[in-house]
Amino acid sequence: MRVHRFYPIIIAMGLITTGCQTELSSTDKAAQTNLSPSAEVASEQAAIDPLAAPVPVYVNVKEPTTSTQTEQEPTDIAQSAEKEYIQKLLQAGAAQLDQQGQFRPEQPITRAEFINWMYNYNNKHIKPHNAETPSFNDLTPDNSNYGLIEGMKAAGVITGFPDGSMQMDKDLTRQELTLLWGWYTPEYLIIDPVLNKKTARTYGLRPYSDRDQVGEPYVTSMNFYLNGTHDIYFDIFPKGKELQPQASVTRAQAAHWIIENNEVNEAQKKQDGRIAENNSKSTPAVDTTSIDSVTVTDIADSPVKGQIIRLLQSGAALVNDQGEFQPNEVITRRDFIRWLYKFDFKKMNPVSPTNPSYQDVPVTDPDYGIVETMKAADAIIPLDNNKLELDRPLTREQLALLWYWYQDEDRIKDPILNLNTVKAGTSTIPDFDRIGTNYADPEPYIRAVAAAEYSNGIYRNVFGYVKSLNPQQTVTRAEAAQWLVDGKDS
């Protein structure tokens, strides 16, 4: 029987979850070859009885085979006016020296380098994302920057050129820097400006003799960083009567801009500390002769390596034949439901009725038992038309609803607050009105996302400290792992 909780107390307490574990995903199914023999047996048993509690394992993370660069003092920045900023950027690990130990401060920086520095210095908890369809016409999945750019695109914090390209190898210009930074910050007077570009050019850029050289896509961002409280343009570039908007940005200037203008809010600082603590923890010392082990080959550089390790340690998720967790791949609804059931194992009474509860999950479905058991406990909610659509990609709003429904959360199942009251507290979020628009009844999605946004901030922790929610964006496996683990800790 569900225990009703007093709503204000819920808000004060935040999200409370119980913990345990999860099971095979579509990429997890073939995950047995790197397990010990006893682990193979355990996995076979789990496959026979998908409702069984997961079996904990010892997780070994394989570090990259390439040697990491040792900390060096640059040999070529002693005379640079931006020496202080360069050192801070290097100390943060956001940029690297070349093989000669040089930073090359006066050389132009490429768009790819600037975007990577910007992200590495403050990733805002935005995760890489391997989108099925490229967002930019010159950036394909085989590009080393693909996952990063798609992750930033999914977070709504990057834009390209008007022709749909990103031109990552192009030298970054001053005007391009203002637009890239304005989107990443994000400054909504740049992303969704109030002033039209004609007004901005006529009045904001009026004092400068080369104002006509500012390209149309950059008028708003140039005006923003030249005037008002954000007039930082000439803090970085030489002050004068000319803007030189198409001049290349040097590596020293880029370092100065990133360090000087970076802001991190208190909520992110707190979560940054938690993530750093998680990632610094080594796998607990155990007797490996008495516990199964698994080696993971592709999470060493993940921003949430610690959370992924904890999910794998629980036995809730497995890796594939190559030892890959595939953190940047999109997760399906099926895989998330399996992980949810196993990681937060509630010992529900198993059921397996002869008549399926959902028209698209027949008796022959491998997850029929999990689905029906969760259904009997009122721990799962379908999409429209009484379907679960297990093999569809999971979206952010779906994740929030599945999670809170599984947690038996009153704010969604038996709410006290009127829906209009919930909406009234979201006026600062530009796309809140998009939540649930694809469904006949958007209300449970709205309530679930609102709970995730305001109770303990888990939505921002997982999907990034940016203003937009992007509720229909697909979820990566790393994001799903972080949600489950952080949700348990909250």
DAVEN-V801870 format. One record per residue. D_CENTER is the distance of its C-alpha to the mean C-alpha in whole Angstrom. Layout:
BEGIN
d_center
D_CENTER
D_CENTER
END
This chain:
BEGIN
d_center
35
32
33
32
31
32
29
29
29
26
24
26
25
21
19
22
21
23
22
23
22
21
22
22
20
21
20
21
24
26
25
28
30
28
29
32
35
35
31
32
34
32
30
33
34
30
30
34
33
29
30
30
28
26
28
26
26
26
23
24
21
22
22
22
26
26
27
25
27
29
28
31
33
33
36
36
35
38
39
36
35
32
32
31
27
27
28
25
22
24
24
20
20
18
21
24
28
29
32
34
33
32
30
32
31
33
32
30
26
24
22
20
20
20
16
16
17
16
12
14
16
13
9
8
6
4
3
7
8
12
13
16
18
17
17
19
23
23
20
20
18
20
19
18
16
15
11
10
12
11
7
9
11
8
7
11
12
14
17
20
24
26
27
23
23
21
24
22
25
27
28
26
28
28
28
25
23
24
22
19
19
19
16
14
15
16
19
20
24
23
20
23
26
29
31
32
32
36
36
34
36
39
39
36
36
40
41
40
43
40
38
39
37
33
32
31
27
27
30
28
25
29
30
28
28
31
32
32
30
28
30
29
30
33
32
30
33
37
38
41
42
39
36
36
32
33
33
31
29
30
27
29
28
25
24
26
24
21
22
25
22
19
18
16
17
18
16
13
16
17
13
13
17
16
13
16
18
16
16
20
21
23
24
26
30
31
34
33
36
36
32
30
28
25
24
20
20
17
14
16
14
11
9
9
13
15
13
13
17
18
17
19
22
22
23
21
19
21
20
22
25
24
22
19
16
14
10
9
12
11
13
16
17
20
18
16
19
21
18
18
22
23
20
22
25
27
31
31
35
34
36
36
38
40
39
35
33
31
33
30
30
33
35
34
31
29
27
30
31
28
27
31
31
28
30
33
31
29
26
24
24
25
24
27
30
30
27
24
23
22
21
19
15
14
12
10
14
16
13
14
18
18
17
19
22
22
22
25
24
27
25
24
27
30
29
31
30
30
28
29
28
25
24
26
24
21
23
21
18
19
17
18
21
19
18
20
22
22
24
28
27
24
25
23
19
20
21
18
16
18
18
15
14
18
19
17
14
11
10
9
8
5
4
6
9
11
14
13
11
11
13
14
11
10
8
8
10
8
6
9
11
9
10
14
14
13
15
18
18
18
END
